[in-house]
Amino acid sequence: MNSLRKSWVNRFSFLFLILFVFTLIIPMGYSASISLKEAFATEAPASAGGEHAKGEEGKKVEGEKSQYKPASKLKVEDYPIVKGFNSRIAVWIVAQLHLFFGAFVLAVPIFVLVIEGVGLATKDERYDHMAHEFIKVSMTAFSITASLGGLLAFMFVSFYPDFFKYMAGIFGKTMIIYAILFFGESFCLYVYYYGWDRLNKGFSKWVHLSVGLMLNVFGMTLMVLSNTWASFMMAPSGIDDSGIFLGNIWAAIRGPLWNPINLHRFIANIAFGGSVVGAYAAFKFLSAKTDEEKAHYDWMGYTANFIAIFGFLPLPFAGYWLMKEVYSYSQQMGITAMGGAFAWLFIIQAVLIGSLFLGANYYLWCGMGRIKGSERYTPAIKYLVIVIVGCFLVWFTPHTLIMTSKEVTQVGGTHHPVLGSLGVMSAKNTAVNMLIVSTFLSFMLYRRSNKIATASWTSTGNALQVALFTAAAINIVTLGVYGYFIPANIRIGLSIPQVMTTLTVIIVSSIIDAFMYKGAKSTGPIEWGKMAQRSQYALFLLAISFTWLMGLMGYVRSALRQHWHVYTVLRDNSVDAFTPTLGYAATIITISVYIFIALVIFAFWIANFSTKKQKVVEASH
Amino acid sequence: MKKLIQAVILILVFYLILKVGIPALGSFLHHGTWPVVPTALMRIYMFFVVAGVLLYLTFNEESAKELGKPIKEIYGSPEKGGLRMIVIAIIALFGGYVTYQNVKPSFEAPIELRSIHPAPPSSVEMWGKTYNLMTLTNPFRADKANYEKNAKEGGIVFFKNCFYCHGDKLDGKGHYYSGVSPLPANFVDVGTIAQLQESFLFWRIGTGGPGLPKEGAPWRSAMPIWQHFLSEEEIWKVILFLYDYTGHSPRTF
């Protein structure tokens, strides 16, 4: 009877799986068919020869009237005034909050799926429990994301109707597909979360994993779809100079900034999501009553920190690609961002990124305290501190220094002979690569702390690794210094060998370590839970810094459009069509961060309720 | 107490490096100057130096306890009431001193932030025509057959008009070099024209100092509005010459 029931459950699960796949394929297939149809349409409306229409496939028949209208020339009175609201601030804060939560709920299922898979592969149930707890934290956040998304859409319609009309005129189809995909994502998320215990054994577990995969596919598709709207506003494509849509939706989607933004957001989401669940683990660790609880949340915090740093390390490189493409698209945008008004926000960014590196390393160093055998490596930490703090100081030294007139006289001009050379890309690239290599070294030492390699070639392996790190440091610094003597277009190219050096060190060292420590002798288990309380504040620092960074740099990316809704096409003529001062912008971003943190604490608190209830149920059994 | 002393010494050493070491190095590079670390930057540097020292001394449990011990003793032991009052008084006085330094009236000119390479507009009007700077390219760059001739003609324009400030070596050290502030651009330096597109130079030369946006402090630059004296063709040719002479390539991305 039992086996019969099981077989029916399995069949049901399988049917569900097929249903999910179709739920995904239908909208995607539909959207692809529209794209293909339009891309190959013989009567496609066409290029008016404007810069926005570069690369267009279609050709418009002479004199043919387009079904699409040009971008309106808006006036102040075209912007409705809703009493009690400042349109720009309201949209700014709500959009920012929607992005914070959106990033979080898109990221969590990615690493939850990986952790669940690890649990299945290693047959270690702890991974499964942790993955379940991670997704639990994101459930309230999912509802908040949806609510904020709805609010944002209403705000666009209420405050900026003509802008929204123009965008919907081009992206209307994708907006509908977006809404359909959102249903798919919600469906998968609820089945994934509520079916966790039910679909936990045998074939059902595979079905559960498949649902998780579909959840991520829906999530990623949603992200890249919404990115098209943001990237179109910055670097419009598929339209002519007057803003008339040329009819090919694919051309409007694949703007020059779409893929750099897709990649940057995908990686950043993982880092951000990891840091927020890390804060949750820290919160639970600090409020834990028993040793078991402490051990569990200590391990959870460590894993979350690992995820955050894993996502964070390649992020600067994705950022460089994005900024390179921004510069390439518009010199005005590139200079405004990196050398003009917004350069000061990049200095704040550098300070926050440096804080992230410091926080993440400190957490690892503190973690070595709960591992017997780590004493062998702790003397190296002082050198790591010097390198990390030193690189950090170089990393945030601005190119243009703020000096009083007395200081200008002392320096002998506005150019500082020593610090001036630290404000350029050569120094920054060198510093960030050294920071990454040092952080990886911290991680390696942490991983080795309770292991003694027994391989016969251990000393050779260690020598090889020392040589690798030394050669990498020399190469990174030499390339950085060389960059001062060559023109900018060649200098920017040097970042590639620098990055490759960093990646080589990480990959080759990991491989050597993996082989060298295979079957290694243990000096004792990691004593989970015996972590210093102060280390948990590093996890809070990570979450807050990531949130702030997202707000700041998101503002920079968006504000590069200046007084345009859609850059060079649809001009913003509202009363707020000016770039606010940096202090004002930073205040609004900080308010958004506070609101986000308050809502996240609320989500943690709600997640706590179900844990309590679970415990009561367990106790009664 | 040992750890606290160690922390103080470490912070002092780094402070001295920043306060004396960097100006000394700068003075060695530029004789006759004492290039201090500007106060605004010094504060951020010191904040993170202190943070780094504290992180180093607290990652280990024993070390953290030892560092905190004298602080705990001063604030927690009833018998050390006198010392506690002295410490609190020193902290309060120091806070008062810092506050006073920040709010006391000053006759110093306000800090002026000048962007050396401000962002160009998306389009610019010159000779009654509108130029789209996002797509504008040098028409003589593509004319490979007459490249040398055009560059040479650009050189003639340069030596008739620009070299008085920008110098015969294009290094920004012309006859009037020391008389203007900001200093004339050094085109040989890899940080100037080498990192800019040709359309940027066209805009800068054509509209001169007064054409700078506010962030570039247009009231300070002595650069003339060259569209009043040169033709469009002459400006493009002089741009061709600047890159040709210095050996730099214009930025194309």
Boltz contact constraints between the chains, C-beta under 6 A:
constraints:
  - contact:
      token1: [A, 51]
      token2: [B, 135]
      max_distance: 6.0
  - contact:
      token1: [A, 328]
      token2: [B, 253]
      max_distance: 6.0
  - contact:
      token1: [A, 330]
      token2: [B, 134]
      max_distance: 6.0
  - contact:
      token1: [A, 331]
      token2: [B, 197]
      max_distance: 6.0
  - contact:
      token1: [A, 332]
      token2: [B, 119]
      max_distance: 6.0
  - contact:
      token1: [A, 332]
      token2: [B, 120]
      max_distance: 6.0
  - contact:
      token1: [A, 332]
      token2: [B, 122]
      max_distance: 6.0
  - contact:
      token1: [A, 335]
      token2: [B, 119]
      max_distance: 6.0
  - contact:
      token1: [A, 336]
      token2: [B, 119]
      max_distance: 6.0
  - contact:
      token1: [A, 339]
      token2: [B, 117]
      max_distance: 6.0
  - contact:
      token1: [A, 340]
      token2: [B, 115]
      max_distance: 6.0
  - contact:
      token1: [A, 340]
      token2: [B, 118]
      max_distance: 6.0
  - contact:
      token1: [A, 340]
      token2: [B, 119]
      max_distance: 6.0
  - contact:
      token1: [A, 341]
      token2: [B, 215]
      max_distance: 6.0
  - contact:
      token1: [A, 362]
      token2: [B, 55]
      max_distance: 6.0
  - contact:
      token1: [A, 365]
      token2: [B, 59]
      max_distance: 6.0
  - contact:
      token1: [A, 366]
      token2: [B, 59]
      max_distance: 6.0
  - contact:
      token1: [A, 369]
      token2: [B, 61]
      max_distance: 6.0
  - contact:
      token1: [A, 385]
      token2: [B, 52]
      max_distance: 6.0
  - contact:
      token1: [A, 385]
      token2: [B, 56]
      max_distance: 6.0
  - contact:
      token1: [A, 389]
      token2: [B, 52]
      max_distance: 6.0
  - contact:
      token1: [A, 393]
      token2: [B, 45]
      max_distance: 6.0
  - contact:
      token1: [A, 401]
      token2: [B, 38]
      max_distance: 6.0
  - contact:
      token1: [A, 402]
      token2: [B, 40]
      max_distance: 6.0
  - contact:
      token1: [A, 402]
      token2: [B, 111]
      max_distance: 6.0
  - contact:
      token1: [A, 403]
      token2: [B, 38]
      max_distance: 6.0
  - contact:
      token1: [A, 404]
      token2: [B, 108]
      max_distance: 6.0
  - contact:
      token1: [A, 404]
      token2: [B, 111]
      max_distance: 6.0
  - contact:
      token1: [A, 405]
      token2: [B, 108]
      max_distance: 6.0
  - contact:
      token1: [A, 405]
      token2: [B, 109]
      max_distance: 6.0
  - contact:
      token1: [A, 407]
      token2: [B, 36]
      max_distance: 6.0
  - contact:
      token1: [A, 407]
      token2: [B, 38]
      max_distance: 6.0
  - contact:
      token1: [A, 410]
      token2: [B, 34]
      max_distance: 6.0
  - contact:
      token1: [A, 410]
      token2: [B, 36]
      max_distance: 6.0
  - contact:
      token1: [A, 411]
      token2: [B, 35]
      max_distance: 6.0
  - contact:
      token1: [A, 412]
      token2: [B, 30]
      max_distance: 6.0
  - contact:
      token1: [A, 412]
      token2: [B, 33]
      max_distance: 6.0
  - contact:
      token1: [A, 416]
      token2: [B, 35]
      max_distance: 6.0
  - contact:
      token1: [A, 417]
      token2: [B, 26]
      max_distance: 6.0
  - contact:
      token1: [A, 417]
      token2: [B, 29]
      max_distance: 6.0
  - contact:
      token1: [A, 417]
      token2: [B, 30]
      max_distance: 6.0
  - contact:
      token1: [A, 417]
      token2: [B, 35]
      max_distance: 6.0
  - contact:
      token1: [A, 418]
      token2: [B, 22]
      max_distance: 6.0
  - contact:
      token1: [A, 418]
      token2: [B, 25]
      max_distance: 6.0
  - contact:
      token1: [A, 418]
      token2: [B, 26]
      max_distance: 6.0
  - contact:
      token1: [A, 487]
      token2: [B, 190]
      max_distance: 6.0
  - contact:
      token1: [A, 487]
      token2: [B, 194]
      max_distance: 6.0
  - contact:
      token1: [A, 487]
      token2: [B, 248]
      max_distance: 6.0
  - contact:
      token1: [A, 488]
      token2: [B, 194]
      max_distance: 6.0
  - contact:
      token1: [A, 488]
      token2: [B, 195]
      max_distance: 6.0
  - contact:
      token1: [A, 489]
      token2: [B, 249]
      max_distance: 6.0
  - contact:
      token1: [A, 489]
      token2: [B, 251]
      max_distance: 6.0
  - contact:
      token1: [A, 568]
      token2: [B, 122]
      max_distance: 6.0
